[in-house]
Amino acid sequence: MHQQNIKRFYHAFMKLREFLNAENLINQKQYNSKLFFSGISCKLKVIISLFVFTEKSLNIYLNNESSNLH
């Protein structure tokens, strides 16, 4: 049950990350270099890097969990 919840969270999390990456690309195209580095985009970058960090932690956790089951 616990692992099922983690997997559900992971899938929802990946969807959110795809959305953030898409938003980031849209911002890059709309505002060229100078404006791209405005506050809003910096916040987006921080959020994305936090998500990447969380994703790596989740992957490590899921790998450990699956190896514990075998």
Sequence and secondary structure as in RCSB ss.txt:
>XXXX:A:sequence
MHQQNIKRFYHAFMKLREFLNAENLINQKQYNSKLFFSGISCKLKVIISLFVFTEKSLNIYLNNESSNLH
>XXXX:A:secstr
 HHHHHHHHHHHHHHHHHHHHHHHHHHHHHS HHHHTSHHHHHHHHHHHHHHHHHHHHHHHHHHHHHHH 
